Amino acid sequence: MKPASATVAKHDGEREDEKFAVGTVYAVKLITGDEFNGIVLAYDSAPNFAIFEEGTKPKPLDSKTLRKVNAKYVTEMKNMGNVKDPLAKKTLVNLDGLIDKENQAIRNVEKIGFGVTSEAQKIFDAISKTLPIRWDSKDMLVMGEVIVRSPYHSDCVFGGTRAVNDRVKTVLEQVRKKLQLSDT
């Protein structure tokens, strides 16, 4: 097969390197009859080769289809516009990861007592390592049924079955002892 007698006709006095400017999108026809749309990623005038990414929009690196084309074999090129920085590294967003981070942030915020003393927050944090707990205004709701009210001593534990209530009192006493907080 003979190459085309000349490269693609110059458009409005364009030089070859201007025609193959990085980021330009073309509809390309080759003398072989192949046709494709592609974004110019590189051009080397010495061997007269252009590298195209197939398509009209840049894709992530792992899904690109590239074509190396000798400009002598191009019979027609129609300019379809330009894209901004076709070689920019595209970051893929892991949506599930973002949702997990958001849920973790919400759980972390729910662990913060508003309007409570730093001592109360320390007690809450320590209990949360052993038992399920959440804030209910300034009260702590432990195991979904036992309430611990300010000043968060064992005699401030209310509700729940006797066994659960006793368990919460025991954990609370151990936490206060570990944090070296007085019982009065």
Order of alpha helices (4+ residues) and beta strands (2+ residues): alpha-beta-beta-beta-beta-beta-alpha-alpha-beta-beta-beta-beta-alpha
